[in-house]
C-alpha cells in the first residue's frame, strides 16, 4: 500500500521536478528520458505539468526537496543504473511517507 501511494501520488511529481531541473541544465527531452528510463513523451508531459500534480507540495517539504536536488545532481553528473535510480526513489519515498503517516 505504501509503495502504491508513492508511485501514484509522489513519483510523478519527483520526476517532474527532476525533468525540469535537467531541462534547465540544458539536456534535451530525449536525454532526460534516457537518464530517467522514461519515454520522451512522458518527459514532455512532465514539462507541461500534465503529470506530477504534487510538485508544489514536495517543494515545500524540508529534507525532501534537498534529497530531490541531490538526486538531480547525481543524474546530471553520471548515468545511474535503473537499480540505483530506484534505490534513490525509495530513499525519497521513506522521507515523504514518514512525514505523511496520516495519509496511510
N, C-alpha and C positions, 0 to 999 in steps of 0.2 A: 504493500500500500504506500509506504513512504517513497519508494522509487517511482511509483506511478505518479504521485503528486509532483515530484521533482521533474520528471520527464515531460509531463503535460503542462505544468504551470511555469516552471522556472528555467528549464534548459533552453527553451526558445528565446527567452529574454537574455540569458547569458550569451548565447550565440549571436544575438542581435547586437549586444554591446561589443563583443569581440569583433564582429564583422565590421562595425562602424569604425572601431579603432584601427583596424587593418586597412580599411579604405582610406582613412585619414593619413595613414603611414605611406600610402601610395601603391598598395597592392591592388591588382585587378580582381574583379569578382571571381574569375576562374582560379586565380592563385589562392584566394581566400577559401574557395570551395575545396581545393586540393588540400590545404592545410587543416581544414576542419572536417574533412571527409564528408562533404555535402555536395549537392549539385549546385551549379552556377545559379539556377533558378531559385533555389532556396536562399542563397545569399542575396539575390535581388529582392526577395520578399522581406528579408530582414532589413535591408537598406531602406525599403519603402515603408517600414514599420507596419507591415501587414501581419507579420509574425512577431512574437515576443512582446506581448502586451504588458508584462510586469517589469519592464525596463526601469521605469521611474522608481518603483518600489525597491528594486535591488540596488539602484544607485544611491538610495538614502540609507542603506544598511551599512553601518560601520563594520569593517572586517570583511564583509562580502565584497564590497566594491574594490577594496585593495587586493583581495585574492583574485578577482577577475582581471584587474590590471596586471598583476604578476603573471597570470596565465597568458594574457595578450602579449606581454614582452617575451615570454618563452616561445610563443608561436612565431613571433616576428624573427627572433634570433636563430631559430632552428626548426627543422621539421620534426614534430613529435610523432611517434608511432601512435596508432589508434589506441593501443592499450594505455599509453602514457597520458593521452588526452582524456580518456575515460576515467583514469585514476584521478586526474586533476578535477574533473567534473564531480567525482564522488566527494572530494575534499570540500568543494564549494557546497554541495548538497548538505553535508553534515552541518556546515555553518548555518545555512538557511533554515533547515528543518529544526535544528536545536534552538534557533531564535523564534521559531513559529510553532511550538508544540501545541498551541491552542487550535491549530487548523487540522490536527490529526484527529 
